Amino acid sequence: MNQFINVTFKLFMALSCIVASTCLASDVEKEPSFVNDNYAKKLTHFTSFQDKQLSYEQFIDNYKIPGLSFTVVNQYKIIYTKVAGVKDSDSKEKIDKNTAFSTASIAKPVTATIAAMLAEQGKLSLDLPISHYLTRWKLPNSAFSSSNSISIRQLLAHTSGMSQGGYADFHLGDDIPTILEVLDGQKLPRYKSPITMLFPPDADWQYSGGGYVIVQVAIEDITGKSLQALAQEMIFKPLNMNNTTMYQNGDKHFLTNIAKVHDREQKVIRDGIPICPQIAPSGLWSTSEDMAKFTIEYQKALAGKKTQVISNFVARTTTATYTLKKTGGWAPGWMRFEGKGNLKWFSHGGSNTGTGGHIMSTMQGGKGIMIFMNATTEHRAPAIDALVNATIEKMNWSKPLKATALASSEQLNKISGRYLSPFDQIVEIKLTSSDNSYELMYSDKAQGNTNAKMYYQGNGQFALFNNPNLISVERHPTSQQPYLVLNNLESGLKEYAMRKLDKNELLPFEVASNADYIKTLNTYKKWKKNYPDSRFLSANTLNNAGYNALGNKNYDVALNFFKVYSHFYPNDANAFDSLAEAYLLMGDNKEALANYQHSLQLNPDNLNAKKMIKKLK
């Protein structure tokens, strides 16, 4: 059975997102008064990669987006806001510029801002163990001796090692957990055990909404106020963010003008209003204009300009790159791996079920893009990506890259080759022309290829378009194996990010595409022994690879993947359902029937297996 696969934010490695007319403040379409700005005029339509002009109504219809809120900032000012579509596909009520969206993880920078403001006031330290501030709840026991030294800064930067990445939404009428029950693993659809520590602090990077819940508990214990009240008092009210809240549906302070969440068929999900009891990591509702006010305040603070609530200390603290591990750049509150247009951005994405968005602002110059959409990730993610790229191009924000030195043959040969990223993507670097320019090719079988040119900057380091880090190749100090290294000049951080593959080294999925099952299985077993947490070994990856092969009518290759899937996951009914489908397409009805029967034994509710068994018999 081909299951829908959730693709992670193409955020890692900087990869990287309708029926009604637009309405700003009334039913009559109006453009903002400031569209006389030459740049803003260019934003009145969306321009596709093929240079096709679309109205924003056509744009959201093309991407299957019910509603859109979109704001552009230039020179520290909001220069353009556009809304389109509907709040609710049932009522067809139109989005207006005051319509708030569930922003999901964009709550995290707000939480980090409050933590940094409290640190500036001397009420907490970002670097002392957070256990000093927790009174209602205690960190769980851990096998790691450093478990009690976890700091707020590490929790905000996702380097604390804590689990509980993200959470399922709730709705009115559900049995909604308190934040303490969340940390204790109670009433959570995705987790059945308490939050735990996966690795020692700063040893790795792991996205953890649970880490932010711990910060929320500490902040509330210190101040005696709810995080919702603090956000309103410290940020939203003084910045006139009148359509923003961290209060949830059912609370008297919740907003009334909101965009409801929708499924992949653009139908409202349940009552359309998700409740996130985990306020700190995912409980924010806002508009694109309000988030522009928030990020402009940040940009002014970074530039040393006069601000209302965010100081230079707070802005620098929460945007300073803290780690390069896995993502290529993360700060205690903001993502720092984005380099769109070769500019330096602080940004954050958000994705709850049927809603989300992306906000990004430059560290210098006061540029920004804020986007919210009440659609599923599969529709929202490519739409956001297209809108960001089109905006940067129209605003002429791209800064050209060029080589500043001439690379030697030795340096060119040293960096050439294939590399394995922390997320098991294959990166290939090869010389493509005689002018010493390089093309960096991401060749993940599931994601497709992304090509970008590299420019030598001297010192063995190359610049890569849309990437904030310089890239070099050095031997790892422990293993002495060659690694692709990320060098962040702004922070001084350096990360051995990707192991260079041996010249003739084949990865498991490559063996599966060119060998028999026994050799494929042995390769996967060896890989599992050396890299037990590899994405290559996940059920979704194996299933997806098998269906990609089926789609290309490479039946023997598909069998390799599905057999490996069933070997590693012998209790997964879907593995045998998929294997049965491959045999069926090959014309082997006997093996198809046997595997459908086995799938049904593992999952008596497998309706597809029941149907196919009846058909085959």
N, C-alpha and C positions, 0 to 999 in steps of 0.2 A: 504494500500500500504506500503510495507516494505521499508522504506527510508534508505539510507546509513547513518550511524551515525558516526560522527567524535568523536573518543575517544581522550580525552585530553592527553598531554604528560604524559606518566606514571610517569612523573616527580613528581607528588604530592605523598607524602609519600614514596619517593624514589623508586617508582615502575618503578615502573616504570611505523626497525627501520630498448652484450648478444649473443649477437649474434656475437661478434667479439673477436679476441684474444687480450691479454694484450699488451700494448705498452707503453714503458717508454719514449723513445725519438725517436724511429724509428719503423718500421713495424716488425723488428726482436725482438722477446722477449728476454729481458735481465733482469737479476737480478742486483740490485745495488751492487757496489763493496764492500760495507760494510756488505754483508750477511755472511761473515766469522765469524762475531760475533755469538756466540753459541745461543743466544736468537733469533737473526734475522733469523737464519736458520730455527728455529721452525715456523717462520711466513710466510714461502714461500707457505704454503697451509692453507686453512681454515679447522678447525676441528669442526665438528658438536657436538651437545650434545650427540649423539649416537656414538661418536668417529669415525665418517666417514670422511675420508680425501677428500676434494674437492679443485680443483684449483679455483682461484678467478673468472675465466670465468664460471665455473660450479656453483659457489656460487651465482653470480648475476643472472644467468639463473634460478636457483632454486627459488630465491626470486622475480623474475620478475623486475629486476633493469636494466635499459639501460646502465648506466655508474657509475663507482666507482672511488673515489680518497681516499686513505687510507695511513696514516702516523703514525708511532710509535716513541715515544721519550723515551730514557732511559739515566739516568745520564746526563741530560741537553743537550743531543745530539740527532739529528735525526738518528735513527739506521735502519729504514726501510720505504720505500715508495713503494706502489703498486697502479697501475691504471689498470682498466679493462673496457671493453665495449665501448660504442660509445657516442659521443657528440649528435648525431642526428640519430634517428632510420630510417629516410628517406635516408640520404646520406651515412649512415654507417661509417662516419668519426670517427676514433678512438680517444678515450681519451688519452692524454699524461699528463705528470706530471705538465705541465704548463697550463692545461685547468682549467679555473676558473668556479666555480659553484655559483649560487645565494644562499647565505647562510642564508637568512631571518633574524631571530632574533639574530643571532650571531653578527649582527651589534651593538647590545646593549652594549656588553663589550667594543667595540671600542669607542663608544660614551662616556661611563663612564670614560674610560681612558683619553680621551681628557679633560673632565670636571675636573678630578682630577689633571691633569697636569696644567690646567689653575688656579686651586685653589692653587697649589704649587707655581705658579708664582705670586700669590697675585692678580690675575685679577678677581676673584670671590670667594665667600664663599659658601661652600656646605650646610651651615646651616642657612644662612640668607634667608628671604623670596625671592623666585625667582622673585617676582614682582619688586624687586629693579633693575633687569637687563633687564626687558622686555620693549622695546620701540615701537615695531611695533604692538603688540597685548597685550591684557590685560586678566587676569584670569576672567572667568565668575562669575557673582554673584551667591551666594550660600546661602542655609538656614543655613549652618554651620558658626559660628562666626570665626572659625579658617581658613577659606578658603584662606585668604590673607597671611597666615603664611606658606604656603607650601614651602618646601625647595627643592633644587636640589637633596640632598641626599635622601629625601623621594620619589621623582619622580623616581630616579634611582633604588630604592629598591622596587618599586610598593606598597608603603604604603601611597601614597598621597591621595588616594580615587578617582583619576580621572578615567573616563570611556574610551571608545574606546580601546578595548583589542587588536585587530589585524585588518589588512586591506586587502582588495582584491587587486589583482595585476592589473596593466594596461599594455597596449602594444602600440607601435607606431600607431598613427592614432586615439587613444582614446582622449577624452576630459579630460586631466590630471590635477588634482587640484594642486594648490600651497600649501605649508605647512600651510599658514594662512587659506586657504579655507578648508583644512582638519580639522583644529581646529574649524572652524565655521560650520562644518557638510555639506559642499557643495561638490557636484560631487562624493559622496562616495556611492558605491553600498550597503554597510552594515549599514550605519548610515544616518539618515535623519535630525538629529538635532545636534547642537553644542556640543562639549565636555562638560561634566558636572561633578560635584563632587558627589560621591556616599556615602561617609562617611567622618568623620573628619580625618585629617592626623594621621597616626599611630594607628588608632582604629582597622584596619583590613588590609588584604592584597588582592589586586586585580590586576591581570596582566593588564598593561596599556601601549600599544604602544603609545597612545596619550600623556601620561606623558613624554615619550622620545621626542616626537615632540615638546613639550613645552620647554624641555631642549635645543633642537636644535635651536629654535628661540632665546633663551636667549644667547647661545654661539655665534651665528652669530651676534646678536645685540651688544654684548660686543666687539667682535674682528673685526667686519666689514668684515669678510671673511666667505665663505661658509663652511659648515661642511666637504664637500668633499675635499676642498682645504686644510683645517686644517689637516685632516686625512693623506693626502698625504705628507704634509710637516712635520708633527710632528711624524708620526709613520711609514707609509709604505716605504717612501724613505730611511730614515736612517737605517731601518731594512732590506733593500733589499727585501722587499715584492713586487717583480716586477710584480706579477700576481694578485694583489689585488687592488681594487678600490671601491669608493663609488659613482663614477659618473655612470650615467644610460645610457641605450641604446639611441642613438641619439646625445649624447654629444661627442665632438671630443676626449675626454680623455677616452672614454669607451674602454674596452678590445675587442680584435678580436678573441681570442682563448677561447671560452666559451662552456659550456655544456648546451644544450637546455632542457627546461622542458617538461615532458611527462605525459600523463594521465594514467589511470589504465590499458589501453590496450597497453601501451608503444608506443603511437602515440604522435607526437609533438603537443603541445597545441598552437594553433594560429601560431605566428611567432617563438615561442619557447623562446623568450627573454622577461621575465617580467620586467616591470618598476615599481619601488617603489619610488614614490615621497616623502614618509615618510622616508628620508634617515637614521635618527638616530635609529629608531627601526628595520628597515628591508632592508636597501639599500646596503648591502655589497656583493661584489663578491670576491671570493678568492679560493685558493687551499689548500689542506691538508698540504703541506709543508710550505706554507706561514703562515698559522695559527699556525703551530708548532714553527716557528721563533718568532711569537708574544707571545705565551704562555711560551716558554723557557726564553724569556726576563723577563716575570713576575716571573718565578720560580727563576731565578738568583737574581732578586731584593729582593724577599722574603728571600732568603738565604744570603743576604748581599754580593753577588758577584758583580763584575764589570759589569755594563750594559751600553747600549748606550743611551736609551731614557726614560726608565721606572725606576723611583726611588723606593726605599723602601717605601717611603711615599705613592706614587701612588698605588703600589701593595697592601700594607696593607689596604689602604682606600677602594679600590674597591672590595677586597676579604673578608673584615671583616664582619662576619655574623651580619646583622642588625635586622632581624626579624625571628621568628620561626613560625609565624602565617600561618596556612593552609599547607604550603609546607614542614615545618620542617627545613628550612634554606634558607635565601636569603640575599645577600649582595648588596651594591649599584653598581650593574653592573654584578655580577656573581651569578650563582646558587651555594648554599652551602649545599644542602640537600643530595648530593650523597655520599655514603660510600662504594662503590664497593671495595671488598677485604679488608674491614675494614680499608681503608686508607682515608685520608682527601683530597677531591678534590675541586677545583674550576672548574666550567663547564658551558656550555650553549648549548642549542639545538636551532635548527632553522627549520621552516617549512613554505615555501611558496607553492603555488599550483604547484605540480609536481616536487619539488626540496627541498633540505634541508640537514641537517646533524647534527652532534654532535661533540663538542670538549670538552675534559676533561683532566685536568692536576693536579698532586698532589701538595699539599701545600709544601711538603718537598720531597727531593730526586730526583727531575727532571724526573718524569715519565709522559707520556702523550699519548693520543689516539685522532687522528683527522680523521673524516670520513665525506665525502660528497657523495651524490647520487642524480641523476636527475630522481627521481621516486616519485610516490604519497605516502602519509603518510601510507596508508594501507600496501604497500609493503616495504617502506623504514624503518618504525619504527621497525618491527621485525628483519629486516636484520641488522640494526645498533645494536640492543640489542644483537643479536647472535654474531656479530663480536667483540663487546666490551668484552663480557663474555669470548669468546675464547681467545682473546688477553691477558686478565688478567691471565687466567689459564696458557697459554703457557709461559708467562713471569714470572710466579711464583710470582706474586705481592701480593697475598692474605696474610694477616697477621692473624694468628689464634687468636680466642677469647677463653677465659677461665674464669671460675668463680674465683673471688679473695676472696670470703667469703661464708659462708654457710647461706642460707636463712632459717629463722624460719618458722614454720607452719603458724604462724599468717601472715607473709609477703607473703607467697605463696597463702594463701586464699584471702588476701586483693587484690592482683593483678589479680586473676582469674576472668573471666567473659567476657561479650561482651561489646564492645564500638562502638560508632558512630563517624566516622571521619568527618572532616569539609567538605569532598566531598561525604558524605553519603555512605561511604563504611563501612561494618561491620567488625570489628576486634575482633577476639576471642582469648583469652589467656587461655590456659588450661595446667594442669600438664599432661605430657605424659609418664613419666618414674619415676623410683624410685630414680634416682640420682639427683633429684631436678632441672632438666633441664626443660625449658618451650618451647613450640612451639607457635609462634605467627602466627595465621592464618587469612589472609584477605579473607573474604567470600562474596565479592561483586558478586551479581548474574550475572551481565553483564561481569565482568572481569575475573571470575574464582578465584581459591584459590592460595595464595602464602604463603608458610610455611617457617618459620625461627626459629632457636633456640635462647633462651634467657639465659644469664649468669649473675648470681648475682654478683654485685660489691660492696655490702655493702651500708649502709645508705638508705636502701629501694629502691635502684636503680639497674636496670638490663641493660645489654648491649645486643644489637640486631645485628646480622650479617648484614653487608652492610648498617648500619644506623649510622650517626655521633652523634646521641644524646643518652643519657642514659634515661631510661624510669622508671617512678615511678607512684604511684597512690596517689593522695592527694585530699582533699576536696576543692572545689572552694571557694575562700574567700567571694564571694557574695552569691551564691546559696546554698553553703554548700553541694552540691552534689559531689559524688566521680568522679574524672576525671583522665584520663590517662595524665600524665604530661611529656613533653619533657624537658630535662635538657641538655643544651649545655655548656660543661665545658670550651671550648675555649673562648666563648664570655661572659659566665656568665648569658646568657639569659635562661628564663624559660617560658614555654607556657602550659596553660591548654588546651590541644589539643582535647581530645575526652571525651564526657560524657559517664559514665558507665551506661549501660542499667539496669533497674531493672530485677530481676531474671526471672520474668514471662512476661516481656514486649515484645510485638510483634511489629515489624515495619510494615508499611502499605503493602509492597509487600509480607510479610509473612502472613498477614491476608488474602490478595487476593488469596493466594495459598491454603487456608484451610477453607474459609468461603463463605457465599453467597454474592450476590452483595450488598444488603442493608447494611450488616455489613462492607463490604469492603469500600463502599462509605463513611459511617459515620467515619470510621477510617481515610480515606484520608482527609475528611473535618476537623477533629480534628487536624490532622497533619498540614494541611495548616494554620490553625488558630495559632498554636504554632510556626511553622517554615515555614513562607511564601516563603522563598527563597530556600527551599530544592530541591535538584536535583531529589528526588523521584517524584516531581510534574511536572517535565518538560515533554513536549510533546514527545520528543525523548525517554526519559526513559520509559514512559508508553507504547509507541508504541513498543519499543524494548522488554520489558517484555512480552507484549502480543504475539509477534512473537516467542519468546523463548518458551512460553507455547504451541503455535500452533505446533512448531517443535517437541515438546514432546507429541503431541496429547492430551494435557490437555485442552480440548475445553472450559470447564466451567471456568477454571482459565483465559484463554485467553479472554473470554467474560468479566470477571471482570475488567481486565486491560483496554480493549478497551471501555467499558462502562464508566469507570472513566475518560478515555482520552476524550471521547466525552462530558462528563458532564462538565469538566473543560475548554474544548476548543470547545464550541458549534459552532464556526465559522470556524473551521479547517476542510476542506474537507477531508483531509487525515484520520482524526479520524473515520469518517463514512465509508470511503473506507475500512479501516482495519476491522472495526466492521462487515461490509458486508461480507468480506472474511471469517471471523470466522463463521458467520452464514451459509455461503455456505458450508464450510467444515463439519459443523454439520448436513447438509442436510435440513436446514430450508430456503428454497428458497424464501419464502414470505418475511421474515425479511431481507434476503440478498438483494432482489430487492428494498425494501423500503429504505434501508440504502445507496445503490448505487445511487438511485434517489436523496436522500437528499444530498449526496456528490456532485453530478452533479449540483444541484441547487447552492451550495456554490462555486463551481468552474466549470463553463461551459467548461473549457478546459481540464477537467479530461478525457483523452482518455481511461484509464482503466475502468472507470465507464461507459462510453458510450458503450464500447465493452461488458461488463458484463450485462448491462441492455438489450442489443439486444439479447444476448445469453439466458438470463433468460426468456425473453418474447417469 
